[in-house]
Every structure is written in C-alpha cells, then in structure tokens.
Amino acid sequence: MANPRHIALDILCRVEAGAYADRLLASYRQKTDLTPRDHNFLQQIVRGTLTWQGTIDHTLKPYLKKPLAKQAPRLRNLLRLSAYQIRYLDRTPPYAVVSEAVSLAKKEFRGLSGLVNAVLRGLAENRKPVRPFDPRSNPVEHLSLTLSHPPWLVSRWIDRYGPKSAQELCHYNNTPPPLSIRPNTLRSPLKNLQNCLLAEGIPTEPCPLLPDYLMAPKAGPLFQTQAFQNGLFSIQNPAAGLVIRLLDPQPGQQILDLCSAPGGKTTAIAEGFDDSGLILATDLYPGRLWTLLNHCRRLGLTSIYPVAANGNALPTSARFHRVLVDAPCSSLGILNHHPEIRWRRQESDLAHLARRQSHLLQSAAQYVCPDGLLVYSTCTLEPEENERVVETFLKNHTEFRLEPASEYLDLVCDGPYLSILPHQHHLDGTFAARLRKAT
C-alpha cells in the first residue's frame, strides 16, 4: 500500500522544481492504490504545506544552523511537510509525525536523522517560539507571516485594498475552494443532473451569483460518477461562466479562442451556442490540446476545431464574430487553487507578462469582424495585467470601444470591467473587458 506522506514528499520536491501540484495529485490518484481517505489526506498535506510554506519556513528558522533554503531539497521539504502536520493538523499525534519523518530520514539522508528528530521535536514542544510582528508598526510582515503570503504581494494589496480587505483576501486564498459544476445542458437539464448526482451520493445547490452553475459542498468522488463519465457536467468556477456571458456567443457564429487549452472556457462557449457554430481553438502547446479534445469527446461537442499555433501568428486570415483572449497571466487571483504560485511569482514578472498579453491582444484584433466582439480576460488581480493592458490597447486601436461590463453583468459589476475579488464574491479572481469593433 502506498504511503501518503512519502508520496507527498515526492510531490513537494517536484513542485519546487516547477511542476504543478494539482496535476501531480491527479496523476497519483490514477496510478496508486491509495484509498479515497488516504488520497484526501495526501491532497490535504500537499496543499496545506504549500499554502503555509512561508509561515512554516519562518517557524523552522530558529531550529536550524544552516538556513532552510540551503538544505537539500528533499530534507527541506520533509521538514516542511512534517511541520505542517505538527502545527496545523490533529489527525496524527506529533510524536507519530516525528517518528515517521525520522524513519524516512534514515532511509534517505545519511547522518541527518538526528537533525530531523531534534528540529521536529523542538517544534512539537514549541521550544523556540517565534515572536510575531506588530500589525501596527509592521503590517506587511505581520500579514505576510501570519497568513503565509510573500511580502511584496501583501504590500501591493494593502496599498490597493487597505489592511482589512488585504487580510480577508489572504485568508480566502488559504481556504480550499468549493467545487463548482457547469452542467452540460445539451445532454441533461440542470435539475436532472442534480438528481443524478444525488443518487450517487453528491448533493449540490445552485450558485448564488450564477444559478445555472452548481456548488458541491461535499464533492465526493465526482470524477468517478456516471454523470461525469456520460458528459453531463464539467468542473469549472462560475467566474469563468461570467466571462462567457460577457462574450455572449450566439448560435451559428464563428468564434476564435486564442489561448484555449485546457478547454474549460472553450467547451463552455460551445455549450453556450448549442454547439451550432464553429470555434477555432488555438494553443501554443499541442499536448494541452489533447486535453481539450478529450473534453470534447466526453461532452459530445463537435463545433470545436483545435489548432496548435502561436497566438501572435495564426495560420488564418479569417474574421470571427467573437474572439476570446483568455491570456496567460500571473494567476494571482486563484491562489486557493494553486498555492505554490505565490512562491514562484516575483513582482518583476508582471511587466513581462503584461508585454506578452498586449502582444496577444493586438494580434487578436486583426481577426475580429466589423461589429464583432473581442473579450480579454485573466485570472489575476494586478492592474498591470488587466486595466493597463486594455487602456494601452484602446489608445492604439481606435476602431475598438469598451462596452461597460455592468450593462451585461449587473450582479457583479458596477463599472466598465468584470472585476471579481475572491474574498468579496467567493469566486475565482477574474478580470475581463468587452471590446466592440466599429462597423
């Protein structure tokens, strides 16, 4: 029987090297003999360790002569993983966590099991408590360490939203997201899907902001349900559905999705116009398009035509009624889905990403037919990647005008853009702009 803690250590090391935790967890779900309970535990300790990594590193610091960053990767992540269980979980007694870690250290690190034992026992007994920063004199460091976010990001959010709202946002990012479902109404009415899932032990309820989406408070084995296998639904946050509403696909239209893989928004567009038009779904990486194709097969969609191509140089001169640029971004609006991203991003990344996003938006403009729509969206909260990209585009492309999102999405918008703050709307952080081309 596979050991969840050993698997967790492998995943944490691979994530530190650049992999994504959610993909690795899905892969291990398929290829190991973990029970559902053990897989849930594996997911909890991986996500929890990544979420609280900043606070854990600070807490471990007094117990180490050599800084944690200079330790071997597997030793570093073993200490983090064990510290998370000691400090944040009560499933296993601390002495058992220490024993497990020491046993693993004896197998992997010659002569270092004593170090692991001393550090973790000291932590379990709180022998060297860390003094917290004063929230009044040093609010950035205080919030950064108590809620485990990088200081540069906390500083930006405090400046933009204020200390209280920034704290609420950080807290939301540390809370596992609820699972949300987009019904495939081409195959089943929403009520029928609810009944099917309930029969398989999964109750659902409509999303308050977008009632045609469902929330599953107790998800269970959703991917193993007959309803999922039969293509009756997809997993997607309602925030993505709001972007599709802004795009407003109509039956029979030709639509370009410039950055389509893995396909959540692409398949939502197809379902939105009854699978009765044409969607050219492009992406730079061919392997990611196979994921989109698999979604199309499962959902029974035939209007999507995937093409591997650079968004800045598409192999077509066609014009489209709708163009969606769901741009690659810093993903700082979805840190509860991908906790590792907070430790990968640097403030300097934002300018580089904004240049890339601007190039994609400029490229997309040439494919919009007269009176057509161009929708630009991201899953980040940062102005450099959002408003400023759109403002620069509009200065250089006077044939486009901004149509206020509030006229189409009055429930969540009171201004020109779709701008979802996770802690306020309890949805993924999302930005979108709707741009109309002149006739």
C-alpha positions in Angstrom: 0.0 0.0 0.0 1.4 3.4 -1.0 2.3 5.8 1.9 0.6 9.2 1.5 3.4 11.0 3.3 6.1 9.5 1.1 4.1 10.5 -2.0 3.6 14.0 -0.6 7.3 14.4 -0.2 7.9 13.4 -3.8 5.2 15.8 -5.0 6.5 18.8 -2.9 10.0 18.3 -4.4 8.7 18.1 -7.9 6.5 21.2 -7.3 9.6 23.1 -6.1 11.3 22.1 -9.3 8.5 23.6 -11.4 5.6 21.1 -11.6 2.0 21.9 -10.6 0.5 20.2 -7.5 -3.0 19.7 -8.9 -1.7 17.8 -11.9 0.6 15.6 -9.8 -2.2 14.8 -7.4 -4.5 13.9 -10.2 -1.8 11.6 -11.7 -1.1 9.9 -8.3 -4.9 9.4 -7.9 -4.9 7.3 -11.1 -1.7 5.3 -10.7 -1.6 4.4 -7.0 -3.6 2.1 -4.8 -4.5 4.8 -2.2 -7.9 4.5 -0.6 -10.2 7.6 -1.0 -9.4 8.5 2.6 -5.7 8.4 2.1 -5.9 10.3 -1.2 -7.9 13.1 0.6 -5.2 13.1 3.3 -2.5 13.3 0.6 -4.2 16.2 -1.0 -4.6 18.0 2.4 -1.0 17.7 3.4 0.4 18.7 0.0 -1.9 21.7 -0.4 -1.5 22.7 3.2 2.3 22.5 3.2 2.4 24.7 0.0 -0.2 27.1 1.4 1.6 27.7 4.7 5.1 27.3 3.4 6.1 30.9 4.3 4.9 30.7 7.9 6.4 27.2 8.3 9.8 28.3 7.0 9.8 31.2 9.5 8.8 28.9 12.3 11.6 26.4 11.5 14.3 29.0 11.2 15.3 29.1 14.9 15.9 25.4 15.0 18.4 25.3 12.1 22.0 26.5 12.0 22.1 26.3 8.2 19.2 28.2 6.5 16.4 26.1 5.2 17.0 27.4 1.6 20.5 25.9 1.7 19.4 22.5 2.8 18.9 19.6 0.3 15.5 19.9 -1.4 14.2 16.6 0.0 15.3 17.4 3.5 13.9 20.9 3.3 10.5 19.6 2.1 10.5 16.7 4.6 10.8 19.3 7.4 8.1 21.5 5.9 5.7 18.6 5.4 6.2 17.4 9.0 6.0 20.9 10.4 2.7 21.4 8.7 1.2 18.2 10.2 2.5 19.1 13.7 1.3 22.7 13.6 -1.9 22.5 11.6 -3.4 19.0 11.8 -4.7 16.9 14.7 -5.2 13.6 12.7 -1.8 12.2 13.8 -0.1 12.9 17.2 3.1 15.0 16.9 5.2 12.1 18.2 4.0 9.9 15.4 4.7 12.6 12.8 8.3 12.9 14.2 8.7 9.2 14.2 7.6 8.8 10.6 9.9 11.7 9.5 12.9 10.2 11.3 12.3 6.8 9.8 12.1 8.3 6.3 15.3 10.4 7.0 17.2 7.3 8.0 16.5 5.8 4.5 17.2 9.0 2.5 19.7 11.2 4.4 22.8 9.6 5.8 23.6 11.0 9.2 20.8 13.5 9.2 18.0 11.7 11.1 19.3 13.2 14.3 18.8 16.7 12.9 15.3 15.8 11.7 14.4 14.4 15.1 15.8 17.4 17.0 14.2 20.0 14.8 10.7 18.4 14.8 10.7 17.5 18.5 11.7 21.1 19.3 8.9 22.4 17.1 6.3 20.0 18.6 7.3 21.2 22.1 7.5 24.8 20.9 10.9 25.2 22.5 11.8 28.3 20.4 8.6 30.3 19.8 8.8 33.0 17.1 7.7 36.4 18.1 5.0 37.8 15.8 5.4 41.2 14.1 3.4 44.1 15.4 0.5 44.7 13.0 0.5 48.4 13.6 4.2 49.1 13.1 4.9 46.4 10.5 1.6 45.4 8.9 3.2 43.9 5.8 5.5 41.5 7.7 2.7 40.7 10.2 0.2 39.7 7.5 2.8 38.0 5.4 3.9 35.7 8.2 0.5 35.1 9.9 -1.2 34.3 6.6 1.7 33.0 4.6 2.0 35.3 1.5 5.1 36.9 0.1 5.7 40.4 1.4 5.8 42.1 -2.0 2.3 40.8 -2.8 0.9 41.7 0.7 2.3 45.2 0.3 0.6 45.7 -3.0 -2.7 44.5 -1.7 -2.6 46.7 1.4 -1.8 49.7 -0.7 -4.7 48.9 -3.1 -7.4 47.5 -0.8 -6.4 48.5 2.7 -5.2 46.3 5.6 -8.6 44.8 6.5 -9.5 43.8 2.9 -6.0 42.6 2.2 -6.2 40.3 5.3 -9.6 39.0 4.1 -8.1 38.2 0.6 -5.1 36.4 2.1 -7.4 34.4 4.4 -9.6 33.4 1.4 -6.5 32.3 -0.5 -5.7 29.9 2.3 -9.1 28.3 2.3 -9.7 25.3 -0.1 -12.1 26.4 -2.8 -15.5 24.9 -3.1 -16.1 22.5 -6.0 -18.3 24.0 -8.7 -20.0 22.3 -11.6 -21.0 23.6 -15.0 -23.9 21.5 -16.3 -23.8 20.4 -19.9 -27.4 21.3 -20.7 -27.0 19.9 -24.2 -27.1 16.5 -22.6 -29.2 17.0 -19.4 -31.3 19.7 -17.8 -29.8 21.1 -14.6 -32.5 19.5 -12.3 -31.9 16.1 -13.8 -28.1 16.4 -13.2 -28.8 17.3 -9.6 -30.9 14.2 -9.2 -28.3 12.0 -10.9 -25.5 13.3 -8.6 -27.7 13.0 -5.5 -28.4 9.4 -6.5 -24.6 8.9 -6.5 -24.3 10.5 -3.0 -23.3 14.0 -4.0 -25.8 16.8 -3.1 -25.5 20.1 -4.9 -27.0 23.6 -4.8 -27.2 26.4 -7.4 -24.5 29.1 -7.2 -26.0 32.3 -5.8 -24.4 34.6 -8.5 -24.8 32.2 -11.4 -27.8 29.8 -10.8 -27.0 27.7 -13.9 -23.8 26.6 -12.1 -23.9 24.1 -9.2 -21.9 24.0 -6.0 -20.9 20.7 -4.4 -20.2 21.3 -0.7 -19.3 17.6 -0.2 -17.9 16.6 -3.5 -17.0 13.0 -3.0 -15.6 11.1 -6.0 -17.1 13.4 -8.6 -14.8 12.2 -11.4 -15.8 8.6 -10.9 -19.5 9.3 -11.2 -21.6 8.0 -14.0 -22.8 11.6 -14.6 -19.2 12.7 -15.3 -18.4 9.8 -17.5 -21.5 10.5 -19.5 -20.5 14.1 -20.1 -23.3 15.6 -18.1 -21.1 18.3 -16.5 -17.6 19.8 -16.2 -15.7 21.2 -13.3 -15.5 25.0 -13.7 -15.6 28.0 -11.4 -18.7 30.3 -12.1 -16.3 33.2 -12.6 -15.4 31.6 -16.0 -19.1 31.4 -16.8 -19.3 35.2 -16.3 -16.5 35.7 -18.8 -18.5 33.6 -21.3 -21.6 35.7 -20.6 -19.6 38.8 -21.5 -18.5 37.1 -24.7 -22.2 36.3 -25.5 -21.8 33.5 -28.1 -24.7 33.1 -30.4 -25.8 30.1 -32.4 -24.2 29.8 -35.8 -21.4 32.3 -35.1 -17.7 31.8 -35.9 -15.6 32.2 -32.8 -11.8 32.3 -32.2 -10.4 31.2 -28.8 -6.9 32.4 -28.9 -5.5 30.6 -25.8 -7.9 27.7 -25.5 -6.2 24.8 -23.7 -7.1 23.0 -21.4 -10.5 24.0 -22.7 -12.8 25.0 -19.8 -13.9 28.2 -21.4 -13.8 26.7 -25.0 -16.3 24.0 -24.1 -18.5 26.5 -22.2 -18.7 28.6 -25.4 -19.7 25.5 -27.4 -22.4 24.6 -24.9 -23.5 28.3 -24.8 -24.3 28.5 -28.5 -25.8 25.0 -28.6 -22.8 23.5 -30.4 -24.1 25.0 -33.6 -21.3 27.3 -34.8 -17.6 27.0 -35.3 -14.9 27.5 -32.7 -11.2 27.7 -33.8 -9.4 26.8 -30.6 -5.7 27.6 -30.8 -2.9 27.0 -28.3 0.8 27.1 -28.4 1.3 23.6 -26.8 -0.1 20.6 -28.8 -0.1 18.4 -25.7 -2.5 20.6 -23.9 -4.9 20.5 -26.9 -5.2 16.7 -26.4 -6.8 17.5 -23.0 -9.3 19.8 -24.9 -10.1 17.0 -27.4 -10.8 14.6 -24.6 -13.2 17.1 -23.0 -14.9 17.5 -26.4 -15.4 13.7 -26.7 -16.7 13.3 -23.2 -19.1 16.2 -23.6 -20.2 15.3 -27.1 -19.2 18.6 -28.7 -18.5 18.8 -32.4 -18.1 22.6 -33.1 -14.6 22.9 -31.7 -11.6 22.7 -34.1 -8.2 22.6 -32.1 -5.1 24.0 -33.9 -1.6 24.2 -32.4 -0.4 27.7 -33.2 1.3 30.8 -31.8 -1.4 33.3 -30.9 0.8 36.1 -32.4 0.9 34.4 -35.8 -2.1 32.3 -36.6 -2.3 30.4 -39.9 -5.5 32.0 -41.0 -6.8 35.3 -42.4 -10.4 34.6 -41.4 -12.6 37.1 -39.4 -14.7 36.0 -36.5 -17.9 37.3 -34.8 -16.3 36.7 -31.4 -12.7 36.5 -30.3 -11.7 35.4 -26.7 -8.2 36.1 -25.4 -8.0 34.3 -22.1 -4.4 35.4 -21.6 -1.6 33.6 -19.8 -1.1 35.6 -16.6 0.4 35.6 -13.1 -2.7 33.7 -11.8 -2.7 35.7 -8.6 -6.5 35.6 -8.4 -6.6 31.8 -8.0 -4.1 31.1 -5.2 -6.5 28.9 -3.3 -6.4 26.6 -6.3 -2.6 26.8 -6.9 -1.0 27.7 -3.6 2.5 27.2 -5.0 2.2 30.1 -7.4 2.5 32.7 -4.6 6.1 31.4 -4.0 7.0 31.4 -7.7 5.9 34.8 -8.8 8.1 37.9 -8.4 6.8 41.5 -8.8 9.2 41.9 -11.8 7.2 39.2 -13.6 4.2 41.5 -14.0 5.8 43.8 -16.6 7.0 40.8 -18.7 3.5 39.2 -18.6 1.9 42.5 -19.5 4.0 42.8 -22.6 3.1 39.3 -23.6 -0.6 39.9 -23.0 -0.5 43.1 -25.0 1.0 41.3 -28.0 -1.7 38.7 -27.9 -4.5 41.3 -27.7 -3.0 43.2 -30.6 -2.8 40.0 -32.6 -6.4 39.1 -31.8 -7.7 42.5 -33.0 -7.0 41.6 -36.7 -9.3 38.6 -36.5 -12.4 40.4 -35.3 -15.0 41.1 -38.0 -16.8 44.6 -38.2 -19.2 45.0 -35.3 -17.6 41.9 -33.7 -16.6 41.4 -30.1 -13.2 41.0 -28.5 -13.1 39.8 -24.9 -9.9 40.0 -22.9 -9.7 38.1 -19.7 -7.3 37.0 -17.0 -7.3 35.2 -13.6 -5.1 37.8 -11.9 -5.9 40.9 -9.8 -3.0 43.0 -10.8 -3.6 46.3 -12.7 -0.5 45.9 -14.9 -2.0 42.8 -16.5 -5.6 44.0 -16.5 -6.8 47.6 -16.8 -3.5 48.9 -18.1 -3.3 46.3 -20.9 -6.8 47.3 -22.1 -6.1 51.0 -21.8 -3.0 50.8 -23.8 -4.8 48.7 -26.4 -7.6 51.2 -26.8 -5.2 54.0 -27.3 -3.5 52.2 -30.2 -6.7 50.7 -31.7 -9.3 53.5 -32.0 -11.6 51.2 -34.0 -12.5 49.4 -30.8 -14.5 50.8 -27.9 -15.1 49.5 -24.4 -18.6 48.3 -23.7 -19.2 48.5 -19.9 -19.5 45.1 -18.3 -22.0 46.5 -15.9 -24.6 46.6 -18.7 -24.3 42.8 -19.2 -23.4 41.6 -15.7 -25.1 43.9 -13.3 -25.0 41.4 -10.4 -21.2 41.6 -10.1 -20.2 44.7 -11.9 -20.6 48.4 -11.3 -18.0 49.7 -13.7 -16.5 49.2 -17.2 -14.8 45.8 -16.4 -15.7 42.5 -15.0 -13.5 42.5 -11.8 -14.1 39.8 -9.3 -12.3 39.9 -6.0 -12.2 36.4 -4.4 -12.9 37.4 -0.9 -15.8 39.6 -1.8 -17.6 37.4 -4.4 -16.4 34.0 -3.2 -15.4 33.2 -6.7 -12.1 32.9 -8.5 -10.3 36.2 -9.0 -11.2 37.3 -12.6 -10.9 40.3 -14.9 -12.5 40.7 -18.3 -13.1 43.6 -20.7 -15.6 43.6 -23.6 -14.4 45.4 -26.7 -16.6 46.2 -29.7 -15.1 46.8 -33.1 -16.6 49.5 -35.3 -18.8 48.5 -38.3 
